[in-house]
């Protein structure tokens, strides 16, 4: 399985998305500072993920999340999460 995931930086609140075949290990790598692009924004919490059987499908979904349409989709799907964060 391949997982497309969205992480939220606890430090600055910004989101990061990616994909991996081992979601638990990848989250550990992000939080240990082993991933260069997120090294200075840790720690992270996993706020969303989707599972795919095919790597190409996961890659396409990850790219979609990086577009404005994808960000809007995540806002809608995570509506209750964001409500909780503002209260």
C-alpha positions in Angstrom: 0.0 0.0 0.0 1.0 3.6 -0.6 -0.2 6.4 1.7 -0.7 10.0 0.9 -0.6 12.0 4.1 -1.0 15.5 5.5 1.1 16.6 8.5 0.6 19.7 10.6 3.6 21.3 12.2 3.0 21.8 15.9 5.7 24.4 15.9 4.2 26.8 13.2 0.8 25.2 12.2 1.8 24.8 8.6 0.8 21.8 6.6 3.0 19.4 4.6 1.9 16.6 2.4 3.7 13.6 0.9 3.4 9.9 0.2 5.1 6.8 1.4 4.8 3.0 1.5 5.4 3.0 5.2 3.4 5.8 6.9 4.5 5.1 10.5 8.2 5.1 9.6 7.8 8.2 7.5 6.2 10.1 10.3 9.0 9.0 12.6 11.6 10.3 10.0 9.8 13.7 9.8 9.7 14.0 13.6 13.4 13.0 14.0 14.4 15.7 11.5 15.6 13.2 8.8 13.6 14.8 6.0 15.3 18.0 4.9 12.3 20.0 3.7 10.5 19.6 7.1 13.6 19.5 9.4 13.0 22.9 11.0 9.3 22.6 11.3 9.0 19.6 13.7 7.3 18.1 15.6 4.5 17.0 13.4 1.1 15.4 13.9 -0.6 13.3 11.3 -4.0 14.9 10.5 -5.1 13.1 7.3 -4.1 10.1 5.1 -5.4 8.0 2.2 -4.3 4.6 1.1 -3.7 3.4 -2.4 -2.6 0.1 -3.9 -0.7 1.8 -6.8 2.2 4.2 -6.4 1.2 6.2 -9.5 -2.2 6.8 -8.0 -0.7 8.0 -4.7 1.7 10.3 -6.5 -1.1 11.8 -8.5 -3.1 12.4 -5.4 -0.2 14.0 -3.6 0.3 16.4 -6.5 -3.4 17.2 -6.4 -3.1 18.1 -2.7 -0.4 20.6 -3.6 -2.8 22.5 -5.9 -5.4 25.1 -4.8 -8.2 22.6 -5.6 -6.5 20.0 -3.4 -6.1 22.5 -0.5 -9.7 23.5 -0.8 -10.7 19.8 -0.8 -8.7 19.2 2.4 -10.3 22.3 4.0 -13.7 20.8 3.4 -12.8 17.3 4.5 -11.1 18.6 7.6 -13.7 21.2 8.5 -14.3 19.9 12.0 -10.6 19.5 12.6 -10.1 23.2 11.9 -13.1 24.2 14.1 -11.4 22.3 16.9 -8.1 24.1 16.3 -9.6 27.6 16.6 -11.5 26.9 19.8 
